[in-house]
Amino acid sequence: MSTVALEVKTVTCEINGIPVTVPEGTSIKKAAIEAGVKIPVLCYHPDLPAWAACGICVVKIEGSPKMLRACATNVTDGMKVITHDSELHGIRRTVIQMILSTHPNDCLRCARNGNCELQTLAADFGIREVSFEQKVRELPEDTSTPSIVLNPEKCVACGRCVKVCQEMQDVWALEFIGRGDQTRMAPAGDILLNDSPCIKCGQCSAHCPVGAIFENDETRKVLDALRDPTKHCVVQIAPAVRVALGEAFGLDPGTVVTGKIYAALRRLGFETVFDTNFAADLTIMEEGSEFLERFVHKKGPLPLITSCCPSWVDFMEKYYSEMIPNFSTAKSPQMMLGALVNTFYAQKKGIDAKDIFHVSVMPCTSKKYEISRAKEMFSSGTQDIDVSITSRELARMIKSAGIDFLSLDDEEADPALGIYTGAGTIFGASGGVMEAALRTAYYLVTGADADKIEFTAVRGLEGVKEAAIDIQGTEVRVAVAHSICNVETVLNKVKEAEKNGDPLPYHFIEVMACRGGCIGGGGQPYGATDEIRRKRIKGIYADDDTSKLRCSHHNPAVKALYDEFLQGPLSEVSHKYLHTSYTARPIYQR
């Protein structure tokens, strides 16, 4: 079958006298990049549709008296654009000064100090004083969730958080309230964030250009525990952290720094360093066995839906509670490891679980919420994980401790719960959980590994990825969705098929709340774009490619754990510590 390439229509324009040919529909801002020209912006983000809120990106068009906003205006054939001159510089400087006149002047105490887009603009334009009267509104912080903090005093009305929440995530927890200079960002209905539909994904904080939304910083709790001689401090790191943390120290996105992270954690004072990847392998053994029970032995409804993402769990309990029976009861890797540290590990070391202080390093703000879920996090009799910190928090801890991260020699994780396979690593990317599960599901059904264990159809940044996998003549239909806005498409197909009595479109579904999966989590280093996400994903799969073991069922430490403690996948002991249940909840809490 031959394919015909569609001709892409192009236009040629001039940016500051430099000819540029770009596809039709390209914005002036993007065309300027092709000409090597950077137009300053504050409200614009490449993940989101431009809506020209801030006005900093104004440009001139030759032959027109109007100044247009470069982020939201497309170039046309023959257009001649002027992006920088003394008048435009003055206008931009004035706009920045106006924004600063309503912004608190407390940069040294701000969560975004040194990494703030408004601060950078003010420095670039040499603003040393503000020509307008300072009018900062006194608005209370919202600290109602364990995951993120809202400080509306610092809101610059850029609209990013609202657009992320409404259009990218389809959650609608945030909106703008008021008009003109009284406009402020707040949860819908002007209620507390914890009472809103918020799923704690943190994408609002990841996209906010200033310190109006940020993760709930709990590094002080960790530092206090590390100084407490009565505490045995244990830490685990998630798959996606290893390909992003290096960015905080000047490394390219996607650089794998696993060994340096282990070393840094020991320098900080942790006695035991485990890897969440181990528990990812364990999750696959439980979830793969669960899929086998449902798909082959018909013990439970299909499709089976993965449950590793706490934001997705929160969304499902609120919006799709009728599908709770389809949800895998397997806990997330973070939660599994938490239970095992307080039971299996504590017993082997002869430590009272109450003396263990367990910290998880996650790419995600919603993991802070997950550790407070009583059903999941108290299976050992005490809280399984004490504190969950983000990649950003760990980077700050390393820097404040005076650790020269880049000079550290690579170290290994402690072996009891630290050995992992490539399948555990790829959990960090959208489609990775599905691919890891398929590698083991194939083995569990056939008793042998697939000739080709890479299931590349479920990789990449397409919002919904579908594939049909042949397992010895039996077709397994799967779907992968990332960004909550894409979930409805997948689940509605399932509902429509059930309603019409048609065959199920999918047998197995993976959902991740954040674009690209955990590599794009709300707690990762700031500035994520699709270009950066692709580099992080590339790093994840490179780590898998170089692993000696690439399938979860080959992990020797997992096998030993089943022999010594868990008594096999889906056993009574496994269900006690590694599985959970879910509860339908209202969208708005009362």
N, C-alpha and C positions, 0 to 999 in steps of 0.2 A: 504494500500500500504506500503510495507516494504522498508526501506532505508538501504543501505549498506555503512558503514563508510569507507572512503578511508584511507588506511594505510599510515601514514606519515613516509617517509624514514628518518632515523636519521644518524648522524655521531658522533663519539666520538673523541675528541681531548684533548690536555693538554694545559692549559694556565698557564704559570709559575709553571708547575708541578701539577696543579690542574685538575683532569679529569672533562670534561664537555661533556654532550651529548645534541646535538641541532639538529633541523631539517636541512636536507640537503639544502644548499644554504644560510646558515647563515654566515654573515660576521665575520671576526675576532673581530671587534669592539663589535658586539652584543654578540658574544660568551664570550668575556672577561667580559661583564656585568654579565652574568650568573655565572661567577667565582668570582664575587665581585671585579673585577678589572676595573678601569677607565682609558681609554687611551685618552690622550688629543687630541682635534681636534679644528679646526677653520673654515674650509670650510664646514664641514659636518653638516647637519640638518636632523632629522628623517622624515621630510615632503618630502624630495627631494632625487632623486637618487644620490648616492655617485659618485663624479668624481675626488677625490684625488688631489685637486688643491694645498693645502697648504703644504703637506708633514710632518706635525707635528705628524701624527699618525703612523709613520714608526715603524715596529716591526721586530724581527728576527725569522727565522724558523730554527729549529735544522736540520743540514745537508745541508743547503743551504747557499751559499755565499751572496745571495741577501737580501736586506731589502725591505719588502713589506709594502704597505699602508693598514692599518687595516680596514679602512672604505670601501674600494673597493675590498678587497680580501676575498673570502669565505674559510671557514675552510674545510679541507678534513679529511677523516677517518685516525686516527693515527698521524695527524699533531701535532707537539710540538712547541708551540709559546712562545717566550720570549718577554714580552711587556715592561719591565723596567730593565735597567742596566746602568752602568755609561756611556757607549758609547752612548746608545740611549738618555740618559739625555742630554749629550753634543750636540748631533745632534739637538735635539728639541730646546735646548737653543739657538743654533746658528741660526736656522731658525727663531725663534721669534725675535732675535736681527736684522736679516736682514730685516724682515718686519718692525720693529720699526725704522730702519734707513731711511725708505722712508715715515714714518708716522709723521704727525705734533705732536709736543710735547706740546700740549695745553689742557691736560686732564681736568684741572679745569674749562675751559670754554666750554667743550664739552657737547652736549646733552646726551651722554651716560656715562658721568662720574659717577663712582660707579656702573654701570650696563653694563660694556663693556667686551666682551669676550677676547679681546686682552689684556686689562688692567689686567684682572684676570689671564691670562696665564703668563704675565710678573711678576706679584706678586708671583704666584705659583713657578716660576722658579728662584725667587730671583734676577731678573735682575735690577741692580741699575745704570748701564751705558751701552752704546751701543758701541761695538768694531768697528763698521763700520762708515765710513764717512756719515754724515747726508745729504741726498739728497731728499728734499721734493719739489715736483713740484708745481708751482704756477698755480692753476687752479681755475676758477671762480665758485662760487656757482650758482646753478640754483634755483631761487626762483619764477619761472614763474607761478606755480600753487598755489592756496590758501591752498592746503592740505599738501603737503610734500616738503621738501627742499633736494636738492642733493648737497653734498659737496665732489666732486671727489678727492680732496687732501687726504681725509682720507680713500679712498677705498683700501682694502687689496687684491683685486682681488680674493676673495673667490668664486665668481660666484653665490652666493645664490640669489641675487636680480634678476639676469638674468634668472636663472632657475625657480624662482617663477613666474616671469612675463611671460615667454615663455611657460613653461610646466604646471605649476599649474593653471595659470590664462588664458593662451592662448591669451594674449593681445599683446605681442611682442613690448612693448614700450621701453625696455632697451636691450642693447647689449654691448659687449666689442669692443672697437675701439683701433686699434694699436696692436703692438706686443712687446714681451719681457718687458723690464722695461718701455716702453712707453704705455703699456696697460692701458686703463682707461675705466671706466663704464660711459655710456652716453645714452641718447635717440637714438633710431634708426635714422640713417641719420645725427647724430651729430647736432640735432636741439634742441630747447627748449622743455622741458618736456611738457609744456602746448600745444605745437603744435603737439605733438606726439599722438599715439593712447592711451596714458595713461588714465585710468579710475579712478585714484585717490584712489584706494582701500587701499593703504598703506601696502600691503603685502610685498613689497620690504623693507619697513622700519621695519616691524615686524620681518623680517628674517635677516636683516643686523646685523652682530655681533658687529659692531663698529658704529661710528657716521657719516658714509658716507651718510646715508639717514635717515631722522627723520621728525617727524610731525612739521608743522609750529606752533611754540609755540605762543599762543595769551593770555597767562595768564596775561601779563602786562596790556592789554586792560581791562581785567575783574577787576583786582585789582584797576585800575584807576577809573573805573565806581563805584566800591564799596565805594570808598572814596569821590565820587561826591555827595554832599547833594541834588542836583537837580534831581538825577536819582532815579527812583523806580526800584530796581534790582530784577528781577524774574529769576528763574532757573528751569530747568526740567532735569530729569535723565532717561536715556534709560533702557529698560529691562535688557540688558546684563551686564550693569555696576555693578549691585548689586551682581553678582556672581563672579566678577573678581577683583574688587577694593581691597578687603581684602588681596589679594596676596601681594600688595605693603606694607602691614603692618604685614607680616609674617603669615597670615592665610592660611589655605589650599584652593586650587582652589575649587570653587563651594560653598564656605561659603556665605550665604546670609547675606548681611550687609546693607539692605535697610534703616532700622531705624537709623543706625549710620551715613549713608550718609546724610539723612535729617538733622540730628543734626549738622554735620560738616558744611554743607552749611549755616545753620543759624549762626554758630560761625564765619564763614567767612564774614558774613554781609548781606546775601541775605534776603530781606524783605518777599519774597513769594517763597515757594518751591512747585513746582508741579511735577507730575510724568508723563513721556511720556507714561506709561502704560495706563493712562486714554485715551489718544489719540489713542493708539493701539486698545482699545475697540471701539472707535469712527470709526476708519478705518475699522474695521470689519463690523460695521453697514452699512457703505457706500459701501464697497466692496462686502459684502454679498448681499446687495440689488441689486447692479450692476450685480452680477452673476445671481441672480434670474431673473432679467429683460432679460438677454441674454439666460439663459438656459431654463426657463419656458415660457417666453413671446416672445422669439425669437427677441428681440430688440437689435441687435448688434452681431458681429461675435464671434465665439468660436474657440479655447479655450480662456478664459479670463486669462491674465497673470498678476500676482501681480507686484506692482511697489514701494515697500517700500525701496528698496536698491538703492541709488543714483549712485553707480558704475555700477549696472546692467542697470539703466536707461541710463547712458552715453554710455555703451556698445551697448545697443539696438538701440539708435539713430544713432550710427555710423555703426554698422554691420548688424542690422536687422530692418532697418527703414520701410521695407515693412510690418512689423508686428505691426506697431504703432496702427492700428485700434483694435488690440487684447489686447492692454495694458489697464489695469485699469486706469481710470482717477483719482482715489482717490489718494490724496497726501499721503506722508509718515506720520507717527505719529508726527515726529518732526515738519513737516511743518504745519500740522493741528493745533497743539498746539500753534505754533507761531502766526497763524492768529487769533486764539481765544483769546489769551492773549491781543492782540492789539485791539480787538473789544469787545467781550462779557465781558471779565474780566475788561478791561479799563472802559467800561460803568458802570459796577456794582460798581466799586471803585471810579468813578468820576475822573479818571486820564486821562490826554492827552496822547495818544499813543506815541507821540514824547518824552515824559519824561520817558518812560519805557525802561530799558536796559535789554534785554532778552538773557540769556545764556543757551545753551543746553550742557549737558554732555553726550557724545556719545562714543561708543566703536570703532568709525570709523573715519578715516581721510577724507573720501569722504563727510561726513556731512558738513565739512568746505566748500567744493565745492557747496553742495546743497543749502546752504543759499545764494549763490550768483546768483542762477538761477532766473532771473527776473520774469518769468511767475509764479513761485511757491511762491516766498518769498516776494512779495510786494502787496498781495491781500488786505491788510488792508489800503493801501495808504502810508505806510512807511515800512521800512525793518522789516519783522516779527520777525526775530531772528538776534541779533547783532553779537554774537560770538558763535561759536561751539568749545568746547574743548574736548579733548579725556580723557579717563580714566587715562592715564599716567599724563596728565597735571593737572587733579584734585588732584591726589595723591601728586604731587609736591606742589601744593597750600596748601594742608592740612598740609604737613610736614613743609613748610616754615612759616606757621602761628603759629607753636608751639602747634597745637591741638593734644592731646593724643587720637588718633582715637579709639583705643581699649577700652578705659575707658568711652567712651560716652554712655549715656543712649539712648535707641531707642526713636525716635520721629516719628510723623506722618506727612504726606504731608498735605498741605493746601487743604481743601475738594472741593472747587469749580471746580478745574480741576486736582484733585489728587487722587480721589477714583478710584480703578481699580479692575478687576477680574483676575482670574488665566489665562484666555484666553489672556489678555493683556501681562502678564508676559512671556508666552511661545513664544512671538514674537522673543525673544532673541536667539532661537535655530533654526537651519535649520529644516523646517517642521512645525514650530510653527505657522507661519502665516496661513498655509494651515489648520492645525488642528483647530485653533481658528475660521477660516472662515467656516469650515465644521460644527462645533458645532452650529453656528448661521444660516447657510444655511439650515440645517436640521429643525431648529425651524421655519424659515421663510416659508419653503415649507409646513410643516405639522402642525404648530401651537403648537407643543409640543417638549420638549427636547428629544433627543435620550436616550434610556435606558442606553447605555454606551457611554459617551461623549469622552472617550479617543480613538483617532485614531492612534494607535501605529505604524501602517504600514508606516507612514510618518516620524517617528522619526529615529535618529541614524546618523552615519557618512558615510553610503553608498553614493557614488557620485550622483546616480540617484535613487530616491525612487518612486515606482509606487503603486497605490492602486485603487481599485474599491469599492465605497461606495454605499450601497443600501439605498435609501430614499423612503420608502413606495412603493417598487417595481420598482423604477426608478434607474438605475445605473448611478452613477457619477464617471467618470474616472479622476484621478488626477495624477500629477507628481510633484516631488520636486527635484530641482537640486541646488547644492551648489559647489563653485569654478567654475569660468567662463568656465573652460575647459570642464565641463560636460553639458553645456547649448546646445551646438551644437547637441549632441545626441538627446535631447528631441525635439528641434525645427525642426530638419531634419525629424523626424518621422511625425510631423504635416505636413510639406511641402510635403512629399512623399505621404501621404494619400490624401491630397488635389489634388495633381497632378494626382493620379490614380482614383480619385472619390471614395475612400474607406471611411468607417466611421472614424471619428476623433479618434485618439488613446487617447486623453485627452480632458476633458472639462475645466479643471482648472489647471494652472501651477504656481508654486512658484519658484522664482529664488533668490538666495543670492550669492553675489560675493565671499564671504570668506568661507573657509572651516569650516564647523560646523555652519555657519550662523554668526550672530553678536557676539556670544560668542567668536569667533575667529577673530574678527575684527582687522583691521590694527592699531587701537589706544588702544588696550588692553595691559595689562602688558606684558612685554617681556617674551619670553621663551615658548610660546604655543606649545604643541605637542598634538597628538591625546589623550594621557592619560590625559592631562590637560583639553582638550576640553570636554572629556567625563565627567569629574568631574564638569565642569561648567554647562554642559547640565543637569546633575543629579540635581544640585542645582536649576536650572530653573524649572524643573518639580516637585521638592519637594515643591517649593514655590507655584506652581499651586495646588498641591495635598492638601495643608493645607489652601487654600483660601476658605472663606465662600461662595463666588460667583465665579463660574468658567466659565461662559458664558457671552460674551460681552453684549448680549441683556438683561441681568439681572442687569446691572450696573445702580443704581438709579441716579447717577450724569449725566450719558449720557442721560437717559430718561428726566431728568429735563432740560438739555441743549436743547434737541429737542423741548420741550414744551415752553421754555422761549425765545429761540433765533433762532434755526435752522429750525423749522417748519417741521421736519421729514426728514428721509433719502432721498437723491436725490432730495430734494426740490430746488427751485431757490436759496434760501439763502445758502443751503449746497453746491450747485455747485459753488457759488461765492467764498466761503471761503475754501472749503475742496477739491476741484477738480482742475485739471490742464490739460494741453495739451502738446504734444511733437512735436519735429521738427527733421526731418532728417538732419544729419550733416556729413561732410566729415571726414574720418578717420584721415587724416593729415590736421591740420588747416593751413590756409595761411594768 
